[in-house]
Amino acid sequence: MVQGEKGRVIQVAIITAVALLGDAMLFIVLPIYYEQFGLTALWQIGLLLSINRLIRLPINPLVAWFYRRYSLRTGLFIATTLAALTTFSYGVATSFIVLVIARMLWGVAWSFLRMGGFLTIIKVSTNENRGNHIGLYNGLWGMGGLVGMLAGGFLADQIPIVMMTSFFALLALICIPLIAMTVPHSNVNHGKNTKISTSTFQFTPYISLILATSLFKGFLIMGLFASTLSPLIESRMQEPMTIGSLMIGAATIAGVVQAIRWCWDPFLAPLIGRWSDRLTRRYMLLFLPLVAGGVLLVVVGFTESTRLLIGLLLLFQLTSTLLTTTVDTLAASAAANTDEVKMTMWHTILDDLGAAVGPLSSFILLTWLEGSLSILYIGSGLFMLGYAAIWGSYYHKSKRKTTHADVA
């Protein structure tokens, strides 16, 4: 039974990873090679990196309705077909409008992938292994980010964009028959002991704080950081590096920095999840990434050395893994004790909202700040430290209530 549960998590994670290739590539390549995509302004970059997440805000409730009635296999068929179509279109699109439509369709695909995977984990997990399954799922689908960002950043420096996007689209198409062979034809909502119709979802202070942190996590990690990483590195590089006859530009280095995280996530994230499974108060794990990450971003804002910058960015990636795994585990644990679909829906909506606002607001702020990435990163670090203070306040209030209850 345990092997079957773990195997189902692995299947969904691998399918998600393949579908993610084109999107991951775009975050590294688009900010630097935007002219090859037919773009003429920075705000267009921000919109393209955000619109796929904005469209998921109204789409997520519809996907939740879909998964109450139809199978995970059907949802994955829809998602991978859209992923192949949109990835191919990135390389052949001749106008900004076509790219916007493609990014919106990718947003629909990701809603099916993300919510389907999250609901699967909630169903097959218990309080003793939920964190481990969350870490395993996040780590494995992150391999799509590893290949997409690393290969995308490298290939963009070597071959035409259309060749790269066509290759990634072909991989997604190959995944479609694999779904029919590996994913069972049954609803995600399959257990007898479902709480969807019997439990009431409420915005308690604890759940509200988890959801607010989901919003912040999406904004900072998947939004601001992912979309400004390559411009940040480019701004600190005096000239491209060369290894033999290969030219190593900012896109390649940014791809490596992002890909290293996706490389260690399959091993590190499950360990973090297993660690959180042993804690009575899982949210205590949040203080380490929030404080350490905030300090690192502030230091990044003052750093001019390229080598030192890369080292600091890799350390920040460690805190990102810890933050992402902990927040997702907190949300999944809360969902298991209330209406699963509603809690999952709100978690994904707010995560998507943060990730959508991140790139768009980042490039708008950069326009207003005259391109000052230093100010942007220093402000983000202070924002992160502020979130640590908010969770610290919640901890002290809950501890005070527990103490009073014990005295009474």
C-alpha positions as CSV (number, residue, x, y, z in Angstrom):
1,M,0.0,0.0,0.0
2,V,2.8,2.4,0.9
3,Q,4.6,1.6,-2.4
4,G,1.4,2.2,-4.3
5,E,0.8,5.6,-2.6
6,K,4.4,6.7,-3.1
7,G,4.3,5.5,-6.7
8,R,1.2,7.5,-7.5
9,V,2.9,10.7,-6.2
10,I,6.0,9.9,-8.3
11,Q,3.9,9.4,-11.5
12,V,2.1,12.7,-11.2
13,A,5.3,14.5,-10.3
14,I,7.2,13.2,-13.4
15,I,4.4,14.1,-15.7
16,T,4.3,17.6,-14.2
17,A,8.1,17.9,-14.7
18,V,7.9,17.2,-18.4
19,A,5.1,19.6,-19.0
20,L,7.0,22.3,-17.1
21,L,10.0,22.4,-19.4
22,G,8.9,25.2,-21.7
23,D,7.7,27.5,-18.9
24,A,11.0,27.1,-16.9
25,M,13.0,27.9,-20.0
26,L,11.1,31.1,-20.6
27,F,11.9,32.6,-17.2
28,I,15.6,32.4,-18.0
29,V,15.6,33.2,-21.7
30,L,12.9,35.8,-22.2
31,P,14.3,38.6,-20.0
32,I,17.5,38.6,-22.0
33,Y,16.5,37.5,-25.5
34,Y,13.1,39.3,-25.5
35,E,13.8,40.9,-28.9
36,Q,14.0,37.5,-30.5
37,F,10.4,36.9,-29.3
38,G,9.2,40.1,-30.9
39,L,9.0,42.1,-27.7
40,T,9.8,45.8,-27.6
41,A,9.3,46.8,-23.9
42,L,10.1,45.6,-20.4
43,W,6.4,45.6,-19.3
44,Q,5.7,43.0,-22.1
45,I,8.2,40.7,-20.4
46,G,6.5,41.2,-17.0
47,L,3.1,40.6,-18.5
48,L,4.1,37.4,-20.3
49,L,5.7,36.0,-17.2
50,S,2.6,36.9,-15.1
51,I,-0.5,36.4,-17.4
52,N,-0.3,32.6,-17.0
53,R,-0.7,33.0,-13.3
54,L,-3.3,35.7,-13.5
55,I,-5.5,33.5,-15.7
56,R,-5.3,30.7,-13.0
57,L,-7.1,32.9,-10.5
58,P,-10.5,32.4,-12.1
59,I,-9.6,29.0,-13.6
60,N,-8.7,27.3,-10.3
61,P,-12.3,27.1,-9.0
62,L,-13.3,25.5,-12.3
63,V,-10.5,23.0,-12.1
64,A,-11.5,22.2,-8.5
65,W,-15.1,21.5,-9.9
66,F,-13.6,19.4,-12.7
67,Y,-11.6,17.2,-10.2
68,R,-14.7,16.6,-8.1
69,R,-16.3,14.9,-11.2
70,Y,-13.6,13.7,-13.5
71,S,-10.5,11.6,-13.3
72,L,-6.9,12.7,-12.7
73,R,-6.0,11.0,-16.0
74,T,-8.4,13.2,-18.0
75,G,-6.9,16.3,-16.3
76,L,-3.4,15.3,-17.1
77,F,-4.3,14.6,-20.7
78,I,-5.6,18.1,-21.0
79,A,-2.6,19.6,-19.3
80,T,0.1,17.9,-21.3
81,T,-1.6,18.6,-24.6
82,L,-1.8,22.3,-23.8
83,A,1.8,22.2,-22.5
84,A,3.0,20.8,-25.9
85,L,1.0,23.3,-27.9
86,T,2.0,26.4,-25.9
87,T,5.7,25.4,-25.7
88,F,5.9,25.0,-29.5
89,S,4.1,28.3,-30.0
90,Y,6.8,30.2,-28.0
91,G,9.2,29.7,-30.8
92,V,6.9,30.3,-33.8
93,A,4.7,33.2,-32.5
94,T,4.9,36.3,-34.7
95,S,3.2,38.7,-32.4
96,F,2.9,39.7,-28.7
97,I,-0.8,38.8,-28.7
98,V,-0.1,35.3,-29.8
99,L,2.4,34.9,-27.0
100,V,-0.2,36.2,-24.5
101,I,-2.7,33.7,-25.6
102,A,-0.1,30.9,-25.4
103,R,0.8,31.9,-21.8
104,M,-2.9,32.0,-20.8
105,L,-3.3,28.4,-22.1
106,W,-0.3,27.3,-20.2
107,G,-1.9,28.8,-17.1
108,V,-4.9,26.5,-17.6
109,A,-2.5,23.5,-18.0
110,W,-0.7,24.3,-14.8
111,S,-3.9,24.6,-12.8
112,F,-4.8,21.0,-13.8
113,L,-1.3,19.8,-12.9
114,R,-0.8,21.6,-9.7
115,M,-4.2,21.0,-8.2
116,G,-4.3,17.4,-9.3
117,G,-1.0,16.7,-7.7
118,F,-1.8,18.5,-4.5
119,L,-5.2,16.6,-4.1
120,T,-3.5,13.3,-4.8
121,I,-1.0,13.9,-2.0
122,I,-3.7,14.8,0.5
123,K,-5.6,11.7,-0.4
124,V,-2.7,9.2,-0.1
125,S,-0.9,10.8,2.8
126,T,-1.3,10.8,6.6
127,N,0.0,13.2,9.3
128,E,3.1,10.9,9.6
129,N,4.2,11.1,6.0
130,R,2.5,14.1,4.4
131,G,5.6,16.3,4.6
132,N,7.7,13.6,3.1
133,H,5.3,13.2,0.2
134,I,5.1,17.0,-0.4
135,G,8.9,17.1,-0.5
136,L,9.1,14.2,-2.9
137,Y,6.4,15.7,-5.2
138,N,8.0,19.2,-5.2
139,G,11.5,17.8,-5.7
140,L,10.6,15.5,-8.6
141,W,8.4,18.0,-10.6
142,G,11.2,20.5,-9.9
143,M,13.4,18.4,-12.2
144,G,11.4,19.9,-15.0
145,G,12.6,23.3,-13.8
146,L,16.2,21.9,-13.7
147,V,16.1,20.7,-17.3
148,G,14.1,23.7,-18.6
149,M,16.2,26.4,-16.9
150,L,19.6,24.8,-17.4
151,A,19.2,23.4,-20.9
152,G,17.1,26.5,-21.9
153,G,19.7,29.0,-20.7
154,F,22.5,27.0,-22.4
155,L,20.7,26.3,-25.7
156,A,19.6,29.9,-26.0
157,D,23.2,30.9,-26.3
158,Q,23.9,28.2,-28.9
159,I,20.9,27.6,-31.2
160,P,17.7,29.4,-32.5
161,I,14.8,29.7,-30.1
162,V,12.4,27.8,-32.4
163,M,14.6,24.7,-32.4
164,M,14.7,24.6,-28.6
165,T,11.0,25.2,-28.1
166,S,10.1,22.5,-30.7
167,F,12.3,20.0,-28.8
168,F,10.6,20.7,-25.5
169,A,7.2,20.5,-27.1
170,L,8.0,17.0,-28.5
171,L,8.9,15.8,-25.1
172,A,5.5,16.8,-23.7
173,L,3.8,15.0,-26.6
174,I,5.7,11.8,-25.8
175,C,4.4,12.0,-22.3
176,I,0.7,11.8,-23.4
177,P,0.7,8.0,-24.1
178,L,2.6,7.4,-20.9
179,I,-0.3,8.9,-19.0
180,A,-2.7,6.2,-20.4
181,M,-0.3,3.5,-19.3
182,T,0.6,4.7,-15.8
183,V,-2.2,6.9,-14.4
184,P,-5.3,5.0,-13.2
185,H,-8.7,6.0,-14.6
186,S,-10.3,7.0,-11.3
187,N,-11.3,10.3,-9.6
188,V,-8.8,12.0,-7.3
189,N,-11.7,12.2,-5.0
190,H,-11.8,8.5,-4.5
191,G,-11.6,7.7,-0.7
192,K,-14.5,6.6,1.4
193,N,-13.5,8.9,4.3
194,T,-13.6,12.1,2.3
195,K,-14.1,15.3,4.2
196,I,-15.1,17.4,1.3
197,S,-18.8,17.3,1.9
198,T,-18.8,17.0,5.7
199,S,-16.1,19.5,6.9
200,T,-16.6,23.3,6.9
201,F,-13.9,25.5,5.6
202,Q,-13.3,28.7,7.7
203,F,-10.7,31.5,7.5
204,T,-9.3,31.0,11.0
205,P,-6.3,33.1,12.1
206,Y,-4.0,30.1,11.5
207,I,-5.4,29.2,8.1
208,S,-5.4,32.9,7.0
209,L,-1.7,33.2,8.0
210,I,-0.8,30.0,6.0
211,L,-2.7,31.4,3.0
212,A,-1.0,34.8,3.3
213,T,2.4,33.0,3.4
214,S,1.4,31.1,0.3
215,L,0.8,34.4,-1.4
216,F,4.2,35.8,-0.2
217,K,6.0,32.6,-1.2
218,G,4.6,32.7,-4.7
219,F,5.4,36.4,-5.1
220,L,9.0,36.2,-3.9
221,I,10.3,32.9,-5.2
222,M,8.3,32.0,-8.3
223,G,7.6,35.6,-9.2
224,L,10.2,38.3,-8.3
225,F,13.3,36.1,-7.9
226,A,12.7,33.8,-10.9
227,S,12.0,36.7,-13.3
228,T,14.8,39.0,-12.3
229,L,17.6,36.5,-11.7
230,S,19.1,36.6,-15.1
231,P,19.0,40.5,-15.4
232,L,20.6,40.6,-11.9
233,I,23.5,38.5,-12.9
234,E,23.9,40.3,-16.2
235,S,24.1,43.6,-14.4
236,R,27.0,42.4,-12.3
237,M,28.9,40.8,-15.2
238,Q,31.5,42.9,-17.0
239,E,31.7,40.5,-20.0
240,P,30.5,37.0,-20.9
241,M,32.6,34.1,-19.6
242,T,34.1,31.6,-22.0
243,I,34.9,27.9,-21.6
244,G,36.9,26.7,-24.7
245,S,34.8,27.8,-27.6
246,L,31.6,28.1,-25.6
247,M,30.3,31.5,-24.5
248,I,28.8,31.5,-21.1
249,G,26.4,34.4,-20.7
250,A,24.1,35.6,-17.9
251,A,21.3,33.3,-19.2
252,T,23.5,30.2,-18.8
253,I,24.6,31.2,-15.3
254,A,21.1,32.0,-14.2
255,G,20.0,28.7,-15.6
256,V,22.7,26.9,-13.5
257,V,21.7,28.8,-10.3
258,Q,18.1,27.9,-10.7
259,A,18.8,24.3,-11.9
260,I,21.1,23.5,-9.0
261,R,18.1,24.0,-6.7
262,W,15.9,21.7,-8.8
263,C,18.8,19.2,-8.7
264,W,19.0,19.0,-4.9
265,D,15.3,19.3,-4.3
266,P,14.5,15.6,-5.0
267,F,16.8,14.7,-2.2
268,L,16.6,17.7,0.2
269,A,12.9,18.5,0.0
270,P,11.7,15.0,1.2
271,L,14.2,15.3,4.1
272,I,12.8,18.6,5.1
273,G,9.3,17.2,4.8
274,R,10.2,14.2,7.0
275,W,11.7,16.6,9.5
276,S,8.5,18.6,9.6
277,D,6.5,15.4,10.1
278,R,8.2,15.0,13.5
279,L,7.3,18.5,14.8
280,T,4.2,19.3,16.8
281,R,4.2,22.9,15.4
282,R,5.4,22.6,11.8
283,Y,5.3,26.3,11.3
284,M,8.4,26.7,13.6
285,L,10.4,25.6,10.5
286,L,9.4,28.9,8.8
287,F,11.6,31.1,10.9
288,L,14.9,29.7,9.5
289,P,14.2,30.4,5.8
290,L,12.4,33.7,6.4
291,V,15.2,35.2,8.5
292,A,18.2,33.7,6.6
293,G,16.6,34.4,3.3
294,G,15.8,38.0,4.2
295,V,19.3,38.7,5.3
296,L,20.7,37.1,2.1
297,L,18.6,39.2,-0.2
298,V,19.7,42.4,1.6
299,V,23.3,41.4,1.2
300,V,22.7,40.5,-2.5
301,G,21.5,44.0,-3.1
302,F,24.8,45.4,-1.9
303,T,27.0,42.8,-3.7
304,E,29.0,43.8,-6.9
305,S,31.3,40.8,-7.2
306,T,29.9,38.2,-9.7
307,R,31.4,35.2,-7.9
308,L,30.2,36.3,-4.5
309,L,26.8,37.0,-5.9
310,I,26.5,33.5,-7.3
311,G,27.4,32.0,-3.9
312,L,24.8,34.1,-2.1
313,L,22.2,33.2,-4.7
314,L,22.9,29.5,-4.1
315,L,22.5,30.0,-0.4
316,F,19.2,31.7,-1.0
317,Q,18.1,28.8,-3.1
318,L,18.6,26.6,0.0
319,T,16.2,28.8,2.0
320,S,13.7,28.7,-0.9
321,T,13.6,24.9,-0.8
322,L,13.0,25.0,3.0
323,L,10.3,27.7,2.7
324,T,8.4,26.1,-0.2
325,T,8.3,22.6,1.3
326,T,7.2,23.9,4.7
327,V,4.5,26.2,3.4
328,D,3.1,23.5,1.1
329,T,3.1,21.0,4.0
330,L,1.3,23.4,6.3
331,A,-1.3,24.0,3.6
332,A,-1.8,20.2,2.9
333,S,-2.1,19.5,6.7
334,A,-4.7,22.2,7.1
335,A,-6.5,20.9,4.0
336,A,-6.6,17.3,5.5
337,N,-8.6,18.7,8.5
338,T,-11.1,20.8,6.6
339,D,-12.7,20.9,3.1
340,E,-9.8,19.5,1.1
341,V,-10.8,21.0,-2.3
342,K,-11.6,24.5,-0.9
343,M,-8.3,24.7,1.1
344,T,-6.3,23.4,-1.9
345,M,-8.1,25.9,-4.2
346,W,-7.3,28.9,-1.9
347,H,-3.7,27.8,-1.5
348,T,-3.2,27.5,-5.2
349,I,-5.1,30.7,-6.0
350,L,-3.0,32.8,-3.6
351,D,0.2,31.1,-4.6
352,D,-0.6,31.8,-8.2
353,L,-1.6,35.4,-7.4
354,G,1.7,36.0,-5.7
355,A,3.6,34.4,-8.5
356,A,1.6,36.5,-11.0
357,V,2.1,39.8,-9.3
358,G,5.8,39.1,-8.8
359,P,7.2,39.4,-12.3
360,L,4.8,42.2,-13.4
361,S,5.3,44.3,-10.3
362,S,9.1,43.7,-10.4
363,F,9.5,45.1,-13.9
364,I,7.1,47.9,-13.2
365,L,9.2,48.8,-10.1
366,L,12.4,48.5,-12.2
367,T,11.0,51.0,-14.6
368,W,10.1,53.3,-11.8
369,L,13.5,52.7,-10.0
370,E,15.4,53.3,-13.3
371,G,16.5,49.7,-13.4
372,S,17.9,49.5,-9.8
373,L,17.9,45.8,-9.0
374,S,19.8,46.6,-5.8
375,I,17.0,48.5,-4.3
376,L,14.5,45.9,-5.4
377,Y,16.4,43.1,-3.7
378,I,17.1,45.0,-0.5
379,G,13.4,45.8,-0.2
380,S,12.5,42.2,-0.8
381,G,14.8,41.1,1.9
382,L,13.2,43.5,4.4
383,F,9.8,42.3,3.3
384,M,10.9,38.7,4.1
385,L,12.1,39.7,7.6
386,G,8.8,41.3,8.1
387,Y,7.0,38.0,7.5
388,A,9.3,36.3,10.0
389,A,8.2,38.9,12.6
390,I,4.5,38.2,11.8
391,W,4.9,34.5,12.4
392,G,6.9,35.3,15.5
393,S,4.0,37.3,16.8
394,Y,1.6,34.4,16.1
395,Y,3.9,32.0,17.9
396,H,4.0,34.2,21.0
397,K,0.2,34.7,21.0
398,S,-0.5,30.9,20.6
399,K,2.1,30.1,23.3
400,R,0.5,32.6,25.7
401,K,-2.9,31.0,25.1
402,T,-1.5,27.5,25.8
403,T,0.1,28.7,29.0
404,H,-3.1,30.3,30.2
405,A,-5.0,27.1,29.4
406,D,-2.5,25.0,31.3
407,V,-2.9,27.4,34.3
408,A,-6.6,27.3,34.2
